[in-house]
Amino acid sequence: MVIERMEVVERPTDVDTEVSSVEEEVAYKELKSYRDKKPVKHVIGQTKIFAIINQKGGVGKSTTAVNLAAALGEQGKQVLLIDLDPQGNATSGLGINKAEISHCIYDVLLNDVQIEDIIVPDITEGLDLAPATINLAGAEVELVSEMARENRLRDTVGRLRGKYDYILIDCPPSLGLLTVNALVAADKLIIPIQCEFYALEGVTKLLDSMKRVKSRLNPSLDIYGILLTMYDGRTTLAKQVASEVRNFFGKQVFETVIPRTVKLSEAPSYGIPITQYDPAGKGAQSYSDLAKEVVKRG
C-alpha cells in the first residue's frame, strides 16, 4: 500500500463558517484484482446503467457520482462506478493513486483490455470502480478513426449486466466522443444542475445531443432524474433557480436536494465518500436520501 502525505488546503466556505487547513497522512487504497471481489450476498436483478452528465463543469457531477454510488452500496446494492472523465476526479476522490494504475478505462476503449481487468473491487461496501488516468485525455482524438467508435463503452459494459444492480458513469464536462459513448451505453441520464445563476445554460444543448443519440443509436435513452446541487436555502437566488428547474422539468426532478457544504468539498481530499467522512452531516444525509429515492423509482 502506498502512503503519501497530502495537504488539505482551505477551500471556499459558507458564510460564518471557518475551516483551518489540516495536514493529514492519507492512505491510498490497495489496488486489488477483480478476482478478489467479495461474494455478492443477494440476487442481482435487472442492471440499471445511469450516465451522470452535464456539459457544464463545476456542477457537482463527480461529487454526485462518488457519493451516490457509495450510498447505494451502503444500502446493500452492488454498484460499479465508471470514471470516464480524463481528470479522474472520481478515481482520486475514492482514494486510488492514479500513478499506481497499470490499465484504466482508456485501455478498455482503445486497447481491447477486458473491463474486469481494470476494475478495483470493494472500494467501499458494495462499490467497485473502473478508474481513469490522464491517458484518457487522448481518447477523444484516437476514437475518431476507430470503427464503431460510439459503441465502444456499450459493448464492454453490456457484458456486466447481471453482475451489478447499478452501473454509474461519471462523464466529462463536454459533448465529445467520450460523452457520446456514455449516452449510447446508458439506459437513462442523471443530470446535476447547480442552484446558481445560468443553471440551465448548456442543458438545452445536452438535451439536443440526447435526442440525436436516442433517435440514431440508443432508442431507450431518456432522462432518469434532474438533481439540484449546491443548494443554499439562505439565498433567494437558490430558491428561484430550484423553482425554475422544477417548473421546467416537472416530476423528473428529484425531491432530494444536495446542499452546499464545506464537508462535501473536503471529502475527496481524504479519498473517501461523504457518508464516511461526515456520516452525520447534511451532505451525507442528502446523498443517502437520494440513493433511497433512486431505489424507490426503480
Secondary structure as the mmCIF struct_conf table of DSSP 4:
data_model
#
loop_
_struct_conf.conf_type_id
_struct_conf.id
_struct_conf.beg_label_comp_id
_struct_conf.beg_label_asym_id
_struct_conf.beg_label_seq_id
_struct_conf.end_label_comp_id
_struct_conf.end_label_asym_id
_struct_conf.end_label_seq_id
STRN STRN1 ILE A 3 VAL A 8
TURN_TY1_P TURN_TY1_P1 VAL A 15 ASP A 16
STRN STRN2 VAL A 22 ALA A 27
HELX_LH_PP_P HELX_LH_PP_P1 TYR A 28 GLU A 30
HELX_RH_3T_P HELX_RH_3T_P1 TYR A 34 ASP A 36
HELX_LH_PP_P HELX_LH_PP_P2 LYS A 37 VAL A 40
BEND BEND1 HIS A 42 HIS A 42
BEND BEND2 GLN A 46 GLN A 46
STRN STRN3 LYS A 48 ILE A 52
BEND BEND3 GLN A 55 GLY A 60
HELX_RH_AL_P HELX_RH_AL_P1 LYS A 61 GLU A 74
TURN_TY1_P TURN_TY1_P2 GLN A 75 GLY A 76
STRN STRN4 VAL A 79 ASP A 83
TURN_TY1_P TURN_TY1_P3 PRO A 86 GLN A 87
HELX_RH_AL_P HELX_RH_AL_P2 ASN A 89 GLY A 93
TURN_TY1_P TURN_TY1_P4 LEU A 94 GLY A 95
HELX_RH_3T_P HELX_RH_3T_P2 LYS A 98 GLU A 100
BEND BEND4 SER A 102 SER A 102
HELX_RH_AL_P HELX_RH_AL_P3 ILE A 105 LEU A 110
BEND BEND5 ASN A 111 ASN A 111
HELX_RH_3T_P HELX_RH_3T_P3 ILE A 115 ASP A 117
TURN_TY1_P TURN_TY1_P5 ILE A 118 ILE A 118
STRN STRN5 VAL A 120 THR A 124
TURN_TY1_P TURN_TY1_P6 GLU A 125 GLY A 126
STRN STRN6 LEU A 127 ALA A 130
HELX_RH_3T_P HELX_RH_3T_P4 ILE A 134 GLY A 138
HELX_RH_AL_P HELX_RH_AL_P4 ALA A 139 LEU A 143
TURN_TY1_P TURN_TY1_P7 VAL A 144 SER A 145
BEND BEND6 GLU A 146 GLU A 146
TURN_TY1_P TURN_TY1_P8 MET A 147 ALA A 148
HELX_RH_3T_P HELX_RH_3T_P5 ARG A 149 ASN A 151
HELX_RH_AL_P HELX_RH_AL_P5 ARG A 152 VAL A 157
HELX_RH_3T_P HELX_RH_3T_P6 GLY A 158 LEU A 160
STRN STRN7 ARG A 161 ARG A 161
TURN_TY1_P TURN_TY1_P9 GLY A 162 LYS A 163
STRN STRN8 TYR A 164 TYR A 164
BEND BEND7 ASP A 165 ASP A 165
STRN STRN9 TYR A 166 ASP A 170
BEND BEND8 PRO A 173 SER A 174
BEND BEND9 GLY A 176 GLY A 176
HELX_RH_AL_P HELX_RH_AL_P6 LEU A 177 ALA A 185
BEND BEND10 ASP A 187 ASP A 187
STRN STRN10 LYS A 188 GLN A 194
BEND BEND11 CYS A 195 GLU A 196
TURN_TY1_P TURN_TY1_P10 PHE A 197 GLY A 202
HELX_RH_AL_P HELX_RH_AL_P7 VAL A 203 ARG A 216
TURN_TY1_P TURN_TY1_P11 LEU A 217 LEU A 217
TURN_TY1_P TURN_TY1_P12 PRO A 219 SER A 220
STRN STRN11 ASP A 222 TYR A 231
TURN_TY1_P TURN_TY1_P13 GLY A 233 ARG A 234
HELX_RH_AL_P HELX_RH_AL_P8 THR A 236 PHE A 249
HELX_RH_3T_P HELX_RH_3T_P7 GLY A 250 GLN A 252
STRN STRN12 VAL A 253 PRO A 259
HELX_RH_AL_P HELX_RH_AL_P9 VAL A 262 GLU A 266
HELX_RH_3T_P HELX_RH_3T_P8 ALA A 267 TYR A 270
TURN_TY1_P TURN_TY1_P14 GLY A 271 GLY A 271
BEND BEND12 ILE A 272 ILE A 272
HELX_RH_AL_P HELX_RH_AL_P10 ILE A 274 TYR A 277
BEND BEND13 ASP A 278 ASP A 278
TURN_TY1_P TURN_TY1_P15 PRO A 279 ALA A 280
BEND BEND14 GLY A 281 GLY A 281
HELX_RH_AL_P HELX_RH_AL_P11 LYS A 282 ARG A 297
#
